[in-house]
């Protein structure tokens, strides 16, 4: 049984609220980074949105609020995306995993 959706004033479907598409300024040139030597563990998958958030916050030195305005989302969402991306990259560097950027 599905709940009542106050926004549409009707019953919600099984998928709930649709996510807002995030803006990405460019598609990265590389789609994969392979360490030398490479470990046998599975690769780390980094989304283009995570890469864009990292670029805005760490490379362009924007605040989370400014990055959120550029990507059409909230400051808290940018914070979660950047935290996830940093964790994935550090895991890949320490464990020698391949990083694959999903477009």
N, C-alpha and C positions, 0 to 999 in steps of 0.2 A: 504494500500500500504506500502511496506517495503522499507527502505532506502538502500543505497549502502554501503557495508562493505569494507573499504579500505584494511583490512588485507587479506581477501579472494578474493578480487577484483571481488566480485559478490554481488548479492542481499542477504541481511541478512534475516533470518527467523524471526518469531514472538518472539522468545525468546532472541535474541541478543547474546551477548558474554557469553560463558560458564564460570562459576567461577572456579578458580584454587583450587583443593582440598588442604586443610590445614593439616599439619602433627600434629598428637596427639601422645604423648609418651605412655600413658596408659589409659585404661578405668577405671573410678573411682570405688571404692569398693561399696560405697553406691549410691543409685539412688534416694533417697528421704530424706528430713529432715522435720520433723513435729514439730511445736512449741507447747508448753504447757502453757496456753490454746490456742487452735487453733481458728482463726477467721473464719467466714463463707464466707469470700471473696474467689475468685478463686485463685488457686495456681500460683506461679511464675515459669515459665519454663526457666531453665538455660541449654544452649547447652554445649556439651562436649568441643567444641572449646573455648567457653567463659571461662570454668573452666581451661583449659590448659593455656590460656593466663594469667589468674589471677595467676595461680601457678608459671609461669615463671617470671612474673613481681613482684608480691608481696611476694611470698615465697622464690624463688631462687634469688631475687634481681637483675635480669637481666635488662638491659636497653630495651626500646621498640625496638630499632634497633636489639639487640642481640636476643630478643624473636622473632622478625620477621624473622630473619635468620633461627632460629630453626623450625619455623612453616611454612616456605616457602612462606612468604608474606611480604608486606611492613611495615615499621614502623608506618605509618598512619593507616593502617588497624588494626594493633595490638592495637593502641591507641583507636580506635573506639570500638573494641571488649571489651577491658578492661573497658572502660567507661560504656558501656551497661551492662556488668556483675555487676559492682559495684552498679549501679543504681538499678538493679533488686534485689540484695542481701540486700541493705539498705531498699528498699521498703518492702521486706519480713520480715525483722527484726522489723521494726517499726510498720507495720500493722498486724503482727502475722500471716502471710501467710505461707503456706507450700511451700518448694522449691523442685521442681522435676527436676532431671538432665536427659535430653534427650540424649540417646546414638545413 
